[in-house]
Amino acid sequence: MIPDNLPLGQPGGWIGQDLNRPECVLAHESGLLLIPNWSDSGGISLIDVEGETRHIHSRYDFPLRPNGIALENGGTVLLAHLGDTKGGIYRLHADGRTEPVVTTVAGDPMPPANFVVKDSQDRIWITVSTRLTPRAADYRLSAKTGFIAVAESGDSDARIVADGLGYANECVIDETRGQVWVNETFGRRLTRFDLHDTGQPALDAAKLVCQFDAGTYPDGLALDEEGHVWISSIVSNRIIRVSPSGQAQLMYEDSDSAHLAWTEQAFLADALGREHLDKACGKMMKNISNLAFSGPSRQRIHVGNLLGDSLPWFDTDVSGVAMPHWHVDLGELGKR
């Protein structure tokens, strides 16, 4: 039984319309929200402070399937292309023009890319969840083909800095503390690396921060100003706050016990597939996957999801960290 007095309570509301696989949300200090969009040729959706939604579709040689996105200074947006067999990082301009940015890793074609983020030194950090095709072949507790890679500004080839991860999902760069955090979705763990930067970033050995229990499949993550990490879990629609020492606190859950049991049984039998992830079985949530702190004090949490067409939000008394994209100049993107 899920307690009805979890800290976040019920969603404060929903925002946005006609979103298509809004897996990842980015928030800017202006109040603008940016979300990946899989409709037509792919691109992004924008939600303004009044809640109005507009879309920018990519103009490229083939349709893009952005999973993670990263907002750059000047208003361009990096898209992590989650193709069936190929990946890459592409830059989308406000008018839809699109260009490849990083397409190889250690000289080889990039596998489907899960997530992308930029640090304050303009370097591009990328996660690849798995080298296996199809990706569902690695929905396993034994998964270990995921990695984190970094491309220096202007480079089209990325360098692997952490390998052997159990389905690497979102990562966050904590430059203040010199740490990199990553969710290993099917390893069911939150992992941290110490970051060393002597010209080229390097990561120490992985440190297990939190091993999650049954029903938790960590996907998205965000830092708050108290040093905690907020985790979103697909399937169970959980939001979990993890302390620096690894103590996990359940903040919200909207799961269906029968669906969760069916999924767990398949996962433990190495039989988990898309059919288990492509169902929205919560009472309200549509398979939540990501979260972003927003609002003037960054105390509102907007939640990305895989199967909905709008974004739920919660208010909290904890402020999120202002990431490098929080203050960037939106350029033409802010004028549209």
Disulfide bonds with the S-S distance in Angstrom:
none
